[in-house]
């Protein structure tokens, strides 16, 4: 009997824990534009959006589209933390990279202190191709609570 009660309580606790999880994405964008002309930031949306409001189902039979205005998708409430650019007139700035690392580390530690855990980190670089010195280095930090 004790085993049945224990298993039932464990199942209820596991179900509650699964439904209580939430995720948060914070993005850092670091400029790789020469001469310090780019902009680098950490972006944190302060409002939620329901993706279903902006999703449409398309098929060969029905070519209807979701008629929502793209401007409705924009988030107007967000935090924007300044970062330093990777380059300045003298070239690559390792001090800038170290400063950005310090700010990003502090952001991660603050999120963890607030009860979030860092689950995934994914990054990418965008540029136009060979010989292009312009672009961005983007990193998404995915937290779970």
Secondary structure, 3 states (H helix, E strand, C coil): CHHHHHHHHHHHHHHHHHHCCCEEEEEEEEECCHHHCCCEEEEEECCCCCHHHHCCCCCCCCCCCCCCCHHHHCCCCEEEEEECCCEECCEECHHHHHHHHHHHHHHHHHHHHCCCEEEEEEEEEECCCCCCCCCEEEEEEEEEC
